[in-house]
């Protein structure tokens, strides 16, 4: 299930899962290991959103070497559950968890093609910030 979430996240963000396979192995076998490493880095830094026994979302967090900056590495809601308020729950969870870890700001990156995600983040109060020479949009929010 984690691998399926990761593949879908990459497909929606980048248009294919080629980079997912490059980053996590041909079958995505390294993805659960990466999530486990993130989870070990801080309390609650990886969490599944479960409703009625079904996993419907995932958030993976981290901290920058600048200890006041938290990162939302991966943020995912299954397509059939989007637009039902679950993204807001995950966003609140991410902010609260990073704040407890000492972050005063959170950062995430999103691809320009992922317009739905950009609209969601803007509606949640995230703001676009400048990013040098990148194909990604950098967004931050105060915690």
C-alpha positions as CSV (number, residue, x, y, z in Angstrom):
1,X,0.0,0.0,0.0
2,X,2.8,2.5,0.8
3,X,4.5,1.7,-2.5
4,X,1.2,2.2,-4.3
5,X,0.7,5.6,-2.5
6,X,4.3,6.6,-3.5
7,X,3.9,5.7,-7.1
8,X,0.6,7.5,-7.4
9,X,2.1,10.6,-5.7
10,X,4.9,10.7,-8.3
11,X,2.5,10.1,-11.2
12,X,0.3,13.0,-10.2
13,X,3.2,15.3,-9.4
14,X,5.5,14.4,-12.3
15,X,3.4,12.7,-14.8
16,X,5.0,9.3,-14.4
17,X,6.6,7.1,-11.8
18,X,10.0,7.0,-13.6
19,X,11.6,9.1,-10.9
20,X,9.9,7.0,-8.1
21,X,11.5,3.9,-9.6
22,X,14.9,5.7,-9.8
23,X,14.7,6.9,-6.3
24,X,13.3,3.8,-4.6
25,X,14.1,0.8,-6.8
26,X,12.4,-0.8,-9.8
27,X,9.6,-2.1,-7.6
28,X,9.6,0.7,-5.1
29,X,11.1,-1.6,-2.5
30,X,13.2,1.1,-0.9
31,X,10.2,3.4,-0.3
32,X,9.0,1.8,2.9
33,X,12.6,1.9,4.2
34,X,12.8,5.6,3.5
35,X,9.5,6.2,5.3
36,X,10.8,4.1,8.3
37,X,14.0,6.3,8.4
38,X,11.8,9.5,8.4
39,X,9.6,8.0,11.1
40,X,12.7,7.2,13.2
41,X,14.0,10.8,12.9
42,X,11.2,12.3,15.0
43,X,8.0,11.4,16.8
44,X,5.1,11.2,14.4
45,X,7.3,12.0,11.4
46,X,5.4,9.5,9.2
47,X,1.7,8.8,9.6
48,X,-1.1,7.1,7.8
49,X,-4.5,8.6,7.8
50,X,-7.0,5.7,8.4
51,X,-10.8,5.9,8.2
52,X,-12.9,2.8,9.0
53,X,-9.9,0.6,8.9
54,X,-8.8,1.8,5.4
55,X,-5.6,3.8,4.8
56,X,-6.6,6.9,2.8
57,X,-3.7,9.2,3.3
58,X,0.0,9.5,4.2
59,X,2.3,12.3,5.4
60,X,6.1,12.0,5.7
61,X,7.9,14.8,7.6
62,X,11.4,15.9,8.4
63,X,13.5,18.6,9.9
64,X,16.1,20.8,8.2
65,X,19.6,21.2,9.5
66,X,18.2,24.6,10.4
67,X,16.3,23.3,13.4
68,X,13.6,25.9,13.1
69,X,12.5,24.6,9.6
70,X,10.4,21.5,9.2
71,X,9.7,19.8,5.9
72,X,6.6,18.1,4.5
73,X,8.4,15.5,2.2
74,X,5.3,13.6,1.0
75,X,1.6,14.4,1.4
76,X,-0.9,12.1,-0.2
77,X,-4.7,11.4,-0.1
78,X,-6.2,8.7,-2.2
79,X,-8.0,10.2,-5.2
80,X,-11.5,9.0,-4.2
81,X,-11.2,10.7,-0.8
82,X,-10.0,14.1,-1.9
83,X,-12.1,17.2,-1.4
84,X,-13.7,15.6,1.8
85,X,-11.6,17.4,4.4
86,X,-9.0,14.8,5.0
87,X,-6.2,16.9,3.5
88,X,-6.9,19.6,6.1
89,X,-6.6,17.0,8.8
90,X,-3.2,15.9,7.5
91,X,-2.1,19.5,7.1
92,X,-3.0,20.2,10.7
93,X,-1.2,17.0,11.8
94,X,2.0,18.0,9.9
95,X,2.0,21.5,11.3
96,X,1.4,20.3,14.9
97,X,4.0,17.6,14.7
98,X,6.7,19.8,13.2
99,X,5.9,22.6,15.7
100,X,6.4,20.1,18.6
101,X,9.7,19.1,17.1
102,X,10.8,22.8,17.3
103,X,10.1,24.2,13.9
104,X,8.7,27.7,13.6
105,X,8.1,27.3,9.8
106,X,7.3,24.4,7.5
107,X,8.3,24.0,3.9
108,X,7.2,21.8,1.0
109,X,7.8,21.6,-2.7
110,X,5.2,21.0,-5.3
111,X,5.4,20.7,-9.1
112,X,3.7,23.4,-11.2
113,X,1.6,20.7,-13.0
114,X,0.0,19.7,-9.6
115,X,-2.5,22.5,-9.7
116,X,-5.0,20.9,-7.4
117,X,-2.3,20.5,-4.7
118,X,-1.2,24.2,-5.2
119,X,-4.8,25.4,-4.7
120,X,-5.1,23.2,-1.6
121,X,-1.9,24.5,0.0
122,X,-2.8,28.1,-0.8
123,X,-6.2,27.7,0.7
124,X,-4.5,26.3,3.9
125,X,-2.4,29.4,4.2
126,X,0.8,28.2,2.6
127,X,2.6,30.8,0.6
128,X,4.8,30.5,-2.5
129,X,8.4,31.5,-1.8
130,X,11.3,32.1,-4.2
131,X,13.3,29.1,-5.2
132,X,16.5,29.3,-7.2
133,X,16.7,27.4,-10.5
134,X,14.3,24.6,-9.8
135,X,11.4,22.9,-11.5
136,X,9.5,22.9,-8.2
137,X,7.5,25.5,-6.4
138,X,8.6,26.1,-2.9
139,X,5.9,26.8,-0.3
140,X,6.1,27.8,3.3
141,X,3.9,28.4,6.3
142,X,4.5,29.8,9.8
143,X,3.7,27.3,12.5
